[in-house]
Amino acid sequence: MSDDAPLGDAPDPDSKSGVTGEEEPVAVGRENRQPPEDSFAVVGNETRLSILRVLHERASIGDRSEYSVPFTELREAVGEPDSGKFSYHLNQLLGEFVEKRPEGYAIRYPGKELVRTVESGAVEAASPAVSEPTDASCYLCGAPIAVAYTNGYVSAQCTSCSGALGFDYMPEGALSSIPAPPAAVGTDVDAAPEELLNRLHGRFCHRARMFGDGGCPRCGGRVDATLRACSSHDDSDGHCDECGTALPATVHVSCEVCSEGGIVPPAAMVSHRTPFREALAAAGVDRLGYDAFAVTAGWPLHVVDGDEPVVEYDLPSGPVRILVDGDTTIRPVE
């Protein structure tokens, strides 16, 4: 078979059959897509992962007309001398992860997501690290904070009080806990802690706003938002023994499609809307970062009694209520 022979249902190169099919693979519809565990099995093979990496790199440069890579060029870029073996592994990617076009092969969105996951280091173990105290302040006590990276999460860590989150898997004094792959953190815990702090908390704020508008920031799916109010909240000694936090109410958000989500301060979900936007500006916050997160997390709030999931904030401009529903509705206090 020549290098440019069309791919079909090629046999496993390790099998005893020497037969290579010439039938083109069918397009993959929703009913034919692989289960998630099979998708990750794809990258367990070095040749397949290399194919995806080459195609992903090509898609990252140039215009759409340059996305496709001819068979021979792709095989040479991957470095696989055995044409039959390469054909087999490329065929396993066709449909779900790779698209065959007249001019060659191009990566599809699921393939890009697999490469991004691997390249980010999200599936690798992360080494813990803690920075020296920074110029940023704790939103509970005003003391300097450090930046901690543990168990794949970046936290703003108060150097004085017990923080806002008292869960066992978080560092002492945790004020936040934001997932971040090792490649995104790099050496910034030591080299640029405040830049890392602002970058990740800015991303958190952007995502919280999207959740507040009812859409998943990862896949665009619908979001479920549930108010978690502590009925017997007491944080006089630090964290409340009942809920484990210093906040009387938080919102649990979860995407109906990909399960992306987390725990978010209610105000963070609506900080781009009036009157919260103006309150941020009045506090001197003109961009999303740690300060924006700290201000919204530190605003005084209480849970409003009633049948609806409502919290009330005491903003400098006056009290305002948030109804935690599909669109996180803001209600003025009459």
ZAKE-34755 format. One record per residue (C-alpha): residue number from 1; residue in one letter; x negated, y negated, z. Coordinates in steps of 0.2 Angstrom, whole numbers. Example, Ala and Ser with C-alpha at 12.3 -4.5 7.8 and 13.67 -1.06 7.14 Angstrom:
// ZAKE-34755
 pos code    px    py    pz
   1    a   -62    22    39
   2    s   -68     5    36
// end
This chain:
// ZAKE-34755
 pos code    px    py    pz
   1    m     0     0     0
   2    s    -7   -17    -4
   3    d    -8   -31     8
   4    d     7   -40     1
   5    a    19   -26     0
   6    p    36   -29     8
   7    l    39   -24    25
   8    g    52   -11    29
   9    d    55     1    43
  10    a    37     6    45
  11    p    32    21    56
  12    d    22    19    72
  13    p     4    19    66
  14    d     0    32    80
  15    s    14    45    74
  16    k    10    60    62
  17    s    21    54    48
  18    g    12    45    35
  19    v    28    38    27
  20    t    31    19    26
  21    g    48    13    22
  22    e    51    -1     9
  23    e    68    -7    15
  24    e    69   -25    21
  25    p    75   -27    39
  26    v    93   -34    41
  27    a    96   -50    49
  28    v    99   -49    67
  29    g   116   -55    74
  30    r   121   -58    92
  31    e   127   -40    93
  32    n   109   -33    88
  33    r    99   -44    99
  34    q    87   -35   111
  35    p    90   -34   129
  36    p    78   -46   139
  37    e    67   -32   145
  38    d    64   -27   127
  39    s    59   -45   123
  40    f    45   -45   136
  41    a    40   -28   130
  42    v    35   -35   114
  43    v    21   -46   121
  44    g    14   -31   130
  45    n     6   -27   113
  46    e   -10   -37   109
  47    t    -7   -37    90
  48    r    12   -43    91
  49    l     7   -56   104
  50    s    -7   -62    92
  51    i     5   -63    77
  52    l    17   -74    87
  53    r     3   -85    93
  54    v    -3   -88    75
  55    l    15   -92    69
  56    h    18  -103    84
  57    e     2  -113    81
  58    r     7  -115    62
  59    a    24  -121    68
  60    s    16  -134    79
  61    i     8  -143    65
  62    g    13  -150    48
  63    d    31  -151    41
  64    r    43  -137    39
  65    s    37  -132    22
  66    e    20  -127    30
  67    y    28  -116    44
  68    s    27  -100    34
  69    v    12   -89    33
  70    p     9   -76    19
  71    f     6   -58    24
  72    t   -12   -57    20
  73    e   -16   -74    28
  74    l    -7   -69    43
  75    r   -16   -52    45
  76    e   -33   -60    43
  77    a   -29   -74    56
  78    v   -24   -60    68
  79    g   -39   -50    64
  80    e   -31   -33    61
  81    p   -41   -24    47
  82    d   -28   -10    46
  83    s   -14   -16    34
  84    g    -3    -1    39
  85    k    -4    -4    57
  86    f    -2   -23    55
  87    s    14   -20    45
  88    y    21    -9    58
  89    h    19   -22    72
  90    l    25   -36    61
  91    n    40   -26    57
  92    q    44   -24    76
  93    l    45   -43    77
  94    l    56   -46    62
  95    g    74   -52    65
  96    e    74   -58    83
  97    f    57   -66    84
  98    v    50   -68    66
  99    e    59   -73    50
 100    k    54   -67    33
 101    r    55   -81    20
 102    p    50   -80     1
 103    e    34   -89     5
 104    g    29   -79    20
 105    y    33   -77    38
 106    a    39   -90    51
 107    i    42   -89    70
 108    r    60   -91    77
 109    y    65   -99    93
 110    p    65   -83   104
 111    g    47   -80    98
 112    k    42   -98   102
 113    e    49   -95   120
 114    l    39   -79   122
 115    v    23   -88   117
 116    r    27  -103   128
 117    t    30   -92   143
 118    v    14   -82   141
 119    e     3   -98   137
 120    s    10  -107   153
 121    g     4   -94   164
 122    a    21   -92   171
 123    v    19   -73   173
 124    e     2   -74   181
 125    a    -2   -75   200
 126    a    -6   -93   206
 127    s   -19   -97   218
 128    p   -13  -108   233
 129    a   -20  -125   235
 130    v   -17  -141   246
 131    s   -23  -158   243
 132    e   -30  -172   254
 133    p   -16  -184   260
 134    t   -11  -196   246
 135    d    -4  -214   246
 136    a    14  -207   244
 137    s    25  -207   259
 138    c    37  -195   268
 139    y    55  -200   265
 140    l    60  -194   282
 141    c    46  -201   294
 142    g    35  -212   282
 143    a    19  -203   285
 144    p     7  -199   271
 145    i    10  -183   261
 146    a    -1  -170   253
 147    v     3  -159   238
 148    a     4  -141   240
 149    y     4  -127   227
 150    t    10  -110   234
 151    n    19   -95   227
 152    g    21  -104   210
 153    y    29  -120   218
 154    v    23  -137   220
 155    s    28  -146   236
 156    a    27  -163   243
 157    q    21  -159   261
 158    c    22  -171   275
 159    t     6  -172   286
 160    s    16  -177   301
 161    c    34  -171   303
 162    s    42  -154   299
 163    g    49  -159   282
 164    a    66  -156   274
 165    l    65  -138   270
 166    g    61  -125   283
 167    f    62  -109   273
 168    d    48   -95   277
 169    y    41   -95   259
 170    m    38  -114   259
 171    p    23  -123   267
 172    e    25  -132   284
 173    g    32  -150   281
 174    a    39  -146   264
 175    l    49  -161   257
 176    s    52  -153   240
 177    s    49  -136   231
 178    i    47  -137   212
 179    p    42  -122   201
 180    a    27  -124   190
 181    p    16  -112   180
 182    p    -2  -112   184
 183    a    -7  -119   167
 184    a     4  -135   171
 185    v    -4  -137   188
 186    g   -22  -134   183
 187    t   -34  -142   195
 188    d   -23  -157   198
 189    v   -19  -152   216
 190    d   -37  -157   220
 191    a   -42  -168   205
 192    a   -26  -179   203
 193    p   -13  -175   216
 194    e    -3  -191   214
 195    e    -2  -189   195
 196    l     4  -171   198
 197    l    16  -176   211
 198    n    24  -189   200
 199    r    24  -179   184
 200    l    33  -164   192
 201    h    45  -174   202
 202    g    49  -185   187
 203    r    53  -169   178
 204    f    64  -163   192
 205    c    74  -179   192
 206    h    77  -178   173
 207    r    83  -160   175
 208    a    94  -165   190
 209    r   103  -178   179
 210    m   106  -166   166
 211    f   114  -154   178
 212    g   124  -168   185
 213    d   131  -171   167
 214    g   136  -152   166
 215    g   123  -146   155
 216    c   108  -134   157
 217    p    91  -143   154
 218    r    83  -127   148
 219    c    96  -119   136
 220    g   111  -132   135
 221    g   123  -119   143
 222    r   137  -124   155
 223    v   133  -127   173
 224    d   141  -121   189
 225    a   139  -134   203
 226    t   143  -129   221
 227    l   142  -141   236
 228    r   134  -133   250
 229    a   139  -142   266
 230    c   133  -137   283
 231    s   148  -137   295
 232    s   137  -138   311
 233    h   122  -148   305
 234    d   110  -153   318
 235    d    92  -158   312
 236    s    88  -168   328
 237    d    73  -156   331
 238    g    68  -156   313
 239    h    77  -143   302
 240    c    94  -137   306
 241    d    95  -119   312
 242    e   111  -116   302
 243    c   106  -121   285
 244    g    87  -122   286
 245    t    86  -140   279
 246    a    86  -158   286
 247    l   100  -162   273
 248    p   118  -161   279
 249    a   123  -156   261
 250    t   115  -150   245
 251    v   121  -145   228
 252    h   118  -128   221
 253    v   117  -128   202
 254    s   116  -113   191
 255    c   117  -111   172
 256    e   131   -99   166
 257    v   120   -93   152
 258    c   101   -92   157
 259    s   104   -94   176
 260    e    92  -109   177
 261    g    96  -119   193
 262    g    91  -123   210
 263    i    96  -134   225
 264    v    97  -152   222
 265    p   101  -168   232
 266    p   118  -174   226
 267    a   112  -192   223
 268    a    98  -185   211
 269    m   112  -178   200
 270    v   119  -196   197
 271    s   105  -207   199
 272    h   106  -213   181
 273    r   124  -219   184
 274    t   131  -235   192
 275    p   130  -239   207
 276    f   115  -227   210
 277    r   105  -233   196
 278    e   106  -251   203
 279    a   102  -244   220
 280    l    86  -236   213
 281    a    81  -253   205
 282    a    84  -262   221
 283    a    72  -250   230
 284    g    59  -255   217
 285    v    59  -239   207
 286    d    58  -242   189
 287    r    53  -224   183
 288    l    56  -206   187
 289    g    43  -199   199
 290    y    41  -195   217
 291    d    47  -211   223
 292    a    64  -209   213
 293    f    65  -192   221
 294    a    61  -198   238
 295    v    74  -212   238
 296    t    88  -201   232
 297    a    84  -188   244
 298    g    82  -200   258
 299    w    99  -210   256
 300    p   110  -207   271
 301    l   125  -196   267
 302    h   139  -186   275
 303    v   152  -173   270
 304    v   170  -180   268
 305    d   183  -170   276
 306    g   196  -163   265
 307    d   200  -150   252
 308    e   188  -157   238
 309    p   169  -155   238
 310    v   165  -173   241
 311    v   150  -182   249
 312    e   148  -200   254
 313    y   133  -211   253
 314    d   130  -227   262
 315    l   121  -237   248
 316    p   114  -255   251
 317    s   129  -261   240
 318    g   141  -251   250
 319    p   148  -234   252
 320    v   152  -223   237
 321    r   158  -205   235
 322    i   152  -190   224
 323    l   165  -177   219
 324    v   154  -161   215
 325    d   164  -154   200
 326    g   159  -150   182
 327    d   154  -167   178
 328    t   149  -173   196
 329    t   162  -188   197
 330    i   158  -204   206
 331    r   172  -212   216
 332    p   172  -229   224
 333    v   177  -230   242
 334    e   193  -240   243
// end
